[in-house]
Amino acid sequence: MGFSVWGDINPQAPVVVHCHGTPGGRLAAYRTPEDSSTRHVSLDRPGFGLSDPRRNRNVRDHAGDVAQVLDHLGIDRCSVFGWSGGGPHALGLGALLPDRVARVAVLGCPAPDDDPHFDVTVGMPEINRESHRMLKANPEDDRVDVEKAAAAFLDDPESFLGQLDAVVDPVDVAAERAINMRSRMITQLRDAFQNGSEGWFEDDMVSVLPWGFALEDVGVEVWLWHGELDRLVPVSHGHYVAGRMPRCTGLFLPGDGHMSPLVRLPEILDWLVQPLLEQATAG
């Protein structure tokens, strides 16, 4: 299992576990504040980077992997941040590890595909709708597509990311440049695809399968951020997810898209570590 640890090396420092997007990996595609006195932990989900593939996994399975890494690092309690495809996995940690997770924050989180009254494809770009159709009708077609896409990235990362720029809102392209995210995304994806694209395909499959827990089971505090200009994960997903959790505060940003809210990451991290710092002071 591949994982990365960065930030404050003090074993008493508050810990934030990061759940990466799809595709993605343990090397964060965004910068965390260097002076935050926080330790950060990120895992490669199965099939990405240094983690072995695991066919037929679901969102719930990630909690076991995270618990194993926390045990290995001697970490009893943490908070969790999940961006994009990492959002469901972050919520899963809140539902399944309530004694270890203080707070969860998610940004651009997709909704589960488990409610016949909520169509997850409404508002998606055609490329995402087509992937959803393939995953439902013939998943092997999606496997072929992600294999080609990963190969295209490794052959010419700039052209690959240029295609993404053409899909997202211009506010995301501007933010990506402002926070120098592009070079970090290339580094992350090179590492994530070092053993192929199976992780990407498995993450795609996870998106159309039952998560293994209900949103109503997420009993910890959740702060949900979603840009109203998000073209990859429509804002309707954010409203739906927030409405099903008992302790969720939803923040919907009219001038933001899928990546641009990452410029506010320091504020999110401060909120995540607050109860951990209070616990350390009280202890």
N, C-alpha and C positions, 0 to 999 in steps of 0.2 A: 504494500500500500504506500503510495507516495503522498507525502505531506511536507509543508513548508512552515517554518516558524520565523517571524521577524519582529522587529521593534525592541522594546525594553527587555533585556535579558534577566532582569530581576525576577526570581521565581514568585515573588509576592505581588508582582504587577498584575492589574486586572487583564483578563483575557477575552478577546473577541475572536470567535470562530467565523471564518468567511466561507460562504457557499457560492462557488463560481457559477457563471452563466453557461449557456449552451451555444456553441462549444466553448470550452474553457479548461482551466486547470489550476493547480496549486499556486502558480506564479500570478499574483493579482495583476489585472489589466489596468488598475487604477492605483494612484499613489495614496498612501495613508500618511497622516502627519508624522513627521520624524520626531517631534518633541512632545508626543502625547502621553509618554510614560505608560504605554499599553503594549501588551504582548499580543501578537496576531498569529493565528493558526489557520491554515488552509489545506484542505485535502483534495487530491485528485479523485474524482468519483471513478468507479470501475470503468476500465477501458481507456481512460485518459492518462497521459503521462506515464508515471511509474506504477499505476494500479492495474492489476489484472482485470480483464473483462469479466462480467458476471451476467450471463443471459437471464432474462426473465426477472430482473430486479425491479423493485418499485421504489417510490419515494421513501417509504418507511424504512427500508434497508439501510439508508444512510445513517440513521441514528446509531445503529450498532457499530458502524465504522468509526464514527466520531467518538463514541464512548470508549472504544478501544484506544484511540490516539490520546484522548484525555487521560486515561489511566496510565498510558506509557509515559506521558509527560508529567504526571503527578498533579493534574489540575482537577480540583473538585467542582469548581463553579465557573461559569462563563456567561457571556452574552453572545448573540449570533446576528450576523448580517448576511442577507442573501440578495443578490442582484439578478434580475431576469430569471433564467432557468434555475438559478440557485434559490429563488424565493420559496418554492414549495418545499425544498429540502430544509431550509431554515425554519419554516413553520413546523415541519415534522419534528425538528429537535425540540421546539417549544411544546409540542403535544406529547412526545414520547420520553423526553428527559426533563420533566418539570422540576426535579430536585436538583438538577445541575445547571439549568438555564434560567438566568435572571430575567432577561428581556430579549426580544427579537425585533429587528428592523428589516423590512423588505422594501425593495425598490424595483418597480416595473415587473411585479410578480404575476405570472399567468395563473388563471383559474383552473380548477380541476375540471375534467371532461366527464362529469358524473351526474349532471342534472339535465334531464330532457327539456327543461324549460329555459335553459341558458345555452345559447349557441356560441361556443368559444371562437368560432371562425368569423363571426361578424366583425367587420372592420379590419381584419388582417390583410396584409399585402398578398397578392396572388401566390407568391412563392411559398408562403406559410400555409395558405389554404390548400395548395397542391400537395404539400408534404403531409398535411392532416388527412387528406383523402387517401393518399397512398398507404399511410400507416393503418388506416381502417380497412382498406380493401386488399392491399398486397404489400406488407411491410418490406419485402425484399426489394421492391422498387425504390423505397427510401434508402435502403442500405447502399444500393448502387449509386444513388444521387450523392450521398454524403461522402462516399469513397472518392467520387470524381471531384467533389468540392474541396476535400482535404488535399488531394493531389494538386489541384489548381492553386490552393494557397501556398503549398510548399514550393511550387514552381515559380510563382510570382505573387508574393504577399501583397504588394501595393495594388495590383489589379484586383485581387480578391476583395480587399477592403474598400476599394473604389466602388465595387458593385454594392457593397453595404451602404456606402455614402449616398448612392442613388435611391435607396429605399427609405432611409430614415429622414426625419425632418431636418431642414438646414440648421436649426438650433443645435442639433446633436453634432453635426459636422463642426460647427464653430466651437462647441464645448470640447470636443475631442482634441482640437488643435490647441485650445487655451490651456488645457491641463496636460498636454503632451502625452495623450493616451495611446496614440497610434503605435509608437515604437514599443510600448509595453504590451499592447495586444499582439504584436508580431512575435515578441519573445515568448509570451504565454502560449500562443497557439503552436509555435514550433515545438515547444516542450510537450504540449498536450497531444500532438500528433506523432510523437517520436516512434510509437509502436502501432500506428495506423489510426483508423477512424471509428473503431468499434464503439468507443465511449460516446461519440456523437450519435451514432445510431441508437444505442441503448437509451440515451437521454431522450431522443425523439420518441421511442416506444413508451418510455415512462410517462410522457405527456398525455397519452391517450388511454392509459391504464388506471385503474383505481389506485389512489395514493397509499392506501393501507391505514388511513386514519381520517377522521372527519375534521373539517375546519372548526367545528364546534368544540373539538377536543383540545384546541390550543388555548390553554388556560393562563399562560403567562401574558404579561403586557406586550402588546405588539404596536409598533409604529409603522404604518404602511404609507409609502411615498409613491405617487404615480403621476407622471406628466400627462397632461391632457392632449399633448401633441405626439404622444407615443404611437408610432406607426407599426412597431413590431409586436407589442403587446397592448392592444387597445385599452383605453382607460376604463371601459366597461368591466374589464377583468378586475381591476382594482376595486371598483365600487362593489362588485359581487363578493370578492374575497373578504373585504372589510366588513360587509354586512352579515357575514356568517360567523364571525369570531366574537366571543363575549367580552374581550378586553382590548379591542383594537381601536386605535385612533388613526383615521385616514386623512392624509394630507394630499390634496389633488392640486397640481400646479399648472395653471393655465398657460404659462409661457415656456413650459419644459416638455421634452420628449423622453426618449428611452435612456440616453446616456447623459444628457445635460444635468440632471439632478445630482450626478456624482460630484459636482463642484461643491455640493453642500455636505459632503461626507464628514468633515470635521464635526459639524453639528450633530449628525447622526451618531457618530462614535462617542461624543460626550454624553449623549443620552443613554447609550448602551452601557457605558462603564459606571454611571452614577451609582446604581445600587451596589455594585461590586466594591466601589470605594467606600461607601457607607458601611458595608459589612466589614471591610478591613479595619475601619476606624473603630467600629463598635467592638470588634473582636480583640 
